[in-house]
Amino acid sequence: MKIHNFSAGPSILPEFTIEKTAEAIKNFAGTGLSVMEVSHRGKEFIAVMDEAVALFRELLNIPEGYSVLFLGGGASLQFCMVPYNLLSKKAAYLNTGTWASKALKEAKLFGEVVEVASSKDANFSYIPKGYTIPDDVDYFHITTNNTIFGTEIHEDLDVKVPLVADMSSDIFSRPVDVSKYAIIYGGAQKNLAPAGVTFVIVKNDILGKVDRPIPTMLNYQTHINDGSMFNTPPVVPVFAALQTLKWLKEMGGVAAMQKINQEKAAILYDEIDANPLFKGTANKEDRSLMNVCFVMNDGYEELEPEFQKFASANGMSGIKGHRSVGGFRASIYNAMPKESVQALIDCMREFKKMHLK
């Protein structure tokens, strides 16, 4: 039986990435050594890092004046690094979920933080709109996709202050106008690579404006100067990320991927809306294309454990919803084939036949 991986992260990767990484773990670039044991300063791995940066630039059309970094520590470390490097007096944050809340909490250690809006009042089921960003903030921080609650900001915002975005779970899922951002960052384990590497796209001239001393490892300029090689980078995840970037290019790039993602999400949301046993949890206009959250419909709540068991028995892995929302969560990242989404839909329809005659 085929297993369909709907896990939120670490999550599904392209077969291409898995196969090429497995080969390199046995024999990397003809060296006779595993990619797990080669020097990160050897010419073979430097070539990997250079190509990964080049493909990042190509696929996202990153303009001049930006650096691409591969760091450790996950997106959670970026919650600290962003304010450490950018926050002089005041920052603004949009609170759209668990990770946005954590980022906001960390920023308060470095200066005044303005929460311009929050959707906590409705368990983060929508993206706030109509808020005002103060003109005097050092930057405005957003989380573009909320893996736990299934909401997403679907466009690049136009703001008058430097814009910082956590794109951990929707990077490369749609074209992005990088020129509108000061920093884009994210953990790779949701849509790019195995856990262990964090990507950061930083506008060079946004740095060097805070008065505080910054620890060497937490200073973006350190890693820009040394090409992400100041300390040993997470070699295997970087190699795997490169394979995913190659796969993305082969698939037609981010514009082609956006079309595929829209098609996958549309058929799954259509089933949720049409199937009387289920209902979505996110505001329809803010529904994520990456993380589809749903619960049993009113009157059918007692069927939740049964559907979870039924779905698992039919090869649906990782669909249990986060404890903050309950129910189910189908993460349909770039690597998720449409056939797997259809398999989940078929499972939902079969379950309906079992309970609604």
C-alpha positions in Angstrom: 0.0 0.0 0.0 1.3 3.5 -0.9 1.8 5.8 2.0 0.7 9.4 1.4 2.8 11.8 3.6 0.7 14.8 4.7 3.0 15.6 7.6 3.4 19.3 8.4 7.1 19.2 9.0 9.5 17.5 8.7 7.5 16.7 5.6 7.3 15.2 2.1 10.3 15.7 -0.2 10.5 15.1 -3.9 11.6 11.6 -4.8 14.4 13.2 -6.8 15.7 14.8 -3.6 15.6 11.6 -1.6 17.3 9.6 -4.3 20.1 12.0 -5.0 20.8 12.6 -1.3 20.8 8.9 -0.7 23.4 8.4 -3.5 25.5 11.2 -2.1 25.4 9.7 1.4 27.1 6.7 -0.1 29.4 8.4 -2.5 29.5 12.2 -2.9 30.6 13.7 -6.2 32.8 10.7 -7.0 35.0 11.3 -4.0 34.4 7.9 -2.5 33.3 9.6 0.7 29.9 10.3 2.1 28.5 13.8 1.9 28.1 13.4 5.7 31.9 13.2 6.2 33.4 15.5 3.6 34.9 18.9 4.4 32.6 21.8 4.0 35.5 23.7 2.6 36.4 21.2 0.0 35.9 22.2 -3.6 33.1 19.6 -4.1 30.9 21.0 -1.3 31.7 24.7 -2.0 30.3 23.9 -5.5 27.1 22.7 -3.9 26.8 25.8 -1.8 27.4 28.1 -4.7 24.9 26.3 -6.9 22.3 26.4 -4.2 22.7 30.1 -3.8 22.6 30.6 -7.6 19.4 28.6 -7.9 17.8 30.5 -5.0 18.5 33.7 -6.9 17.3 32.4 -10.2 14.0 30.7 -9.0 13.0 33.7 -6.9 14.5 36.4 -9.2 16.4 37.9 -6.3 17.7 41.3 -7.3 21.2 42.7 -6.7 21.9 43.9 -3.2 20.6 40.8 -1.4 22.5 37.9 0.1 21.3 34.3 0.4 22.5 32.5 3.5 22.2 28.9 4.8 22.3 28.9 8.6 21.5 26.6 11.5 19.1 27.1 14.4 15.8 26.9 12.6 13.4 29.7 12.0 13.1 30.0 15.8 16.6 31.4 16.0 15.6 34.0 13.4 13.0 35.2 15.8 16.0 36.4 17.8 18.4 37.3 15.0 15.9 39.6 13.2 15.4 42.0 16.1 19.1 41.6 17.2 20.2 43.0 13.8 17.3 45.3 13.0 15.4 46.6 16.0 16.8 49.9 17.3 13.7 51.3 19.0 10.5 49.8 17.8 9.1 47.1 15.6 5.7 46.1 14.3 4.3 42.5 14.2 1.2 41.0 12.6 0.0 38.1 14.9 -1.5 35.4 12.8 -0.7 32.2 14.8 1.6 30.3 17.0 4.9 31.0 15.2 4.0 34.7 14.7 3.3 34.9 18.5 6.7 33.3 19.3 8.5 35.7 17.0 6.7 38.7 18.6 7.6 37.5 22.1 11.3 37.2 21.2 11.4 40.7 19.7 10.2 42.2 23.0 13.6 41.4 24.4 15.2 44.0 22.2 12.8 46.9 22.1 9.3 48.1 21.9 7.0 45.9 19.8 3.6 47.0 18.4 1.1 44.2 17.6 -0.7 45.9 14.7 -3.4 43.3 14.6 -4.2 39.8 15.7 -6.6 37.0 14.8 -6.3 35.3 18.1 -9.9 36.3 18.9 -11.1 33.6 16.4 -8.3 31.1 17.1 -6.3 32.5 14.3 -8.8 31.4 11.6 -8.3 34.5 9.4 -5.7 37.0 8.3 -6.3 40.5 9.8 -7.0 43.3 7.4 -7.3 47.1 7.6 -4.6 47.6 10.2 -2.2 50.5 10.4 1.6 50.1 10.5 3.3 52.9 12.4 5.7 54.9 10.2 8.4 55.1 12.8 9.1 51.3 13.2 12.4 49.7 12.2 10.5 46.9 10.4 7.2 45.1 10.1 7.2 41.3 10.6 4.7 38.8 9.1 4.4 35.1 8.9 3.1 34.4 5.4 1.7 30.9 6.0 0.4 29.5 9.3 1.0 25.7 9.4 -1.0 25.1 12.5 -4.1 27.1 11.7 -4.2 26.8 7.9 -4.2 30.5 6.8 -2.0 32.2 4.4 -1.1 35.7 3.1 -1.3 35.2 -0.7 0.3 38.3 -2.0 3.4 40.5 -1.3 2.3 43.4 0.9 3.1 47.0 0.0 4.3 48.7 3.1 6.3 51.9 3.7 8.7 50.3 6.3 11.2 47.4 5.9 9.2 44.2 5.6 10.4 40.9 7.2 8.7 37.6 6.4 8.9 34.1 7.9 8.2 32.0 4.8 9.1 28.6 6.3 6.2 26.7 4.9 5.3 28.5 1.6 8.7 29.4 0.1 8.8 28.5 -3.6 5.1 27.8 -3.6 4.4 31.0 -5.5 6.4 33.8 -7.2 7.6 36.4 -4.7 8.7 40.0 -5.3 11.8 39.9 -3.2 12.4 43.6 -3.7 9.5 44.3 -1.3 11.2 42.6 1.6 14.2 43.4 3.8 14.5 39.8 5.1 12.9 36.6 4.1 13.7 33.5 6.2 12.5 30.1 7.0 13.2 26.6 8.3 13.7 24.3 5.3 11.9 21.2 6.7 8.5 22.2 5.5 9.0 22.8 1.8 12.6 22.5 0.9 14.9 20.0 2.7 15.3 17.9 5.8 15.4 19.7 9.2 18.7 21.3 10.1 19.1 24.2 7.7 17.5 27.7 7.6 17.5 30.0 4.6 17.8 33.7 4.9 17.5 36.2 2.1 18.7 39.6 3.5 18.9 43.0 1.9 22.5 44.1 2.6 21.8 47.8 3.2 19.3 47.0 6.0 22.2 45.9 8.2 24.6 47.9 10.4 22.0 50.4 11.8 21.7 49.2 15.4 24.0 50.5 18.1 24.1 47.3 20.3 27.0 44.9 19.9 25.9 41.7 18.2 27.4 38.3 19.0 29.4 37.1 16.1 27.3 34.1 15.3 24.1 36.1 15.5 25.3 38.9 13.2 24.0 38.5 9.6 27.1 40.3 8.3 29.3 37.6 9.7 27.7 35.0 7.5 27.5 37.3 4.5 31.2 38.0 4.7 32.0 34.2 4.9 29.4 32.9 2.4 27.6 30.9 5.1 30.9 29.2 6.0 31.8 31.1 9.2 31.2 27.8 11.0 30.4 24.4 9.6 27.1 24.6 7.8 24.5 21.8 7.9 26.0 20.0 5.0 23.5 17.2 4.3 20.4 19.5 4.5 22.1 22.0 2.2 22.9 19.3 -0.3 19.3 18.1 -0.2 18.0 21.7 -0.6 20.1 21.9 -3.8 18.4 18.8 -5.1 14.9 20.3 -4.4 15.9 23.5 -6.1 17.0 21.5 -9.2 13.7 19.7 -9.1 11.8 22.9 -8.8 13.6 24.3 -11.9 12.8 21.1 -13.8 9.1 21.4 -12.8 9.0 24.8 -14.5 9.8 27.1 -11.5 7.7 28.8 -8.9 5.0 30.1 -11.3 4.4 26.5 -12.5 4.4 25.3 -9.0 1.9 27.9 -7.9 -0.6 26.6 -10.6 -0.1 23.0 -9.4 -0.6 24.1 -5.8 -3.8 26.0 -6.5 -5.2 23.0 -8.3 -4.4 20.6 -5.5 -5.8 22.9 -2.8 -8.9 23.6 -4.9 -10.0 20.0 -5.2 -9.4 19.2 -1.5 -11.2 22.3 -0.3 -14.1 21.6 -2.7 -14.4 18.1 -1.1 -14.4 19.6 2.4 -17.1 22.1 1.5 -19.2 19.5 -0.3 -18.9 16.6 2.1 -21.4 16.9 4.9 -19.2 15.1 7.4 -16.4 17.7 7.3 -15.9 21.5 7.5 -12.9 23.8 7.1 -11.6 25.8 10.0 -10.0 28.8 8.2 -11.8 31.8 6.6 -12.3 30.9 3.0 -10.5 33.9 1.5 -7.5 33.2 3.7 -7.2 29.4 3.3 -3.7 28.1 3.0 -2.5 26.4 -0.2 0.0 24.5 1.9 -1.8 23.3 5.1 -5.5 22.4 4.7 -7.1 22.3 8.1 -10.6 20.7 8.7 -12.7 19.1 11.4 -15.8 16.9 11.6 -18.9 18.9 10.9 -21.4 19.8 13.6 -23.2 16.7 14.7 -20.5 14.3 13.6 -17.7 15.2 16.1 -17.8 11.7 17.6 -16.6 10.3 14.2 -13.2 12.0 14.5 -11.3 9.1 16.0 -12.9 6.7 13.5 -11.9 8.7 10.5 -8.4 9.1 11.8 -8.1 5.4 12.1 -9.8 4.8 8.7 -7.6 7.3 6.9 -4.4 5.8 8.5 -5.5 2.3 7.4 -5.8 3.6 3.9 -2.3 5.1 3.8 -3.0 8.7 4.9 0.0 9.6 7.1 0.3 12.7 9.2 -3.2 14.1 8.9 -3.9 14.5 12.6 -4.5 18.2 13.3 -2.4 20.2 15.7 -3.7 20.2 19.3 -4.5 23.9 19.0 -7.1 23.3 16.3 -7.9 19.6 16.6 -9.4 17.6 13.7 -7.2 17.1 10.7 -4.5 18.9 8.8 -3.4 17.8 5.3 -0.1 19.5 4.4 0.2 19.6 0.6 3.5 21.2 0.0 5.3 21.4 -3.4 6.4 17.8 -3.4 2.9 16.4 -2.7 1.6 14.9 -5.9 -2.0 15.6 -6.9 -2.6 11.8 -6.9 -2.0 11.8 -3.1 -4.5 14.6 -2.6 -7.0 12.7 -4.7 -6.4 9.6 -2.6 -7.3 11.6 0.5 -10.5 12.9 -1.2 -11.4 9.3 -2.2 -10.9 8.3 1.4 -13.2 11.1 2.7 -15.9 10.1 0.1 -15.7 6.4 1.1 -16.0 7.4 4.8 -19.2 9.4 3.9 -20.7 6.4 2.2 -20.1 4.4 5.3 -22.0 6.8 7.5 -24.5 8.5 5.2 -26.8 6.2 3.2 
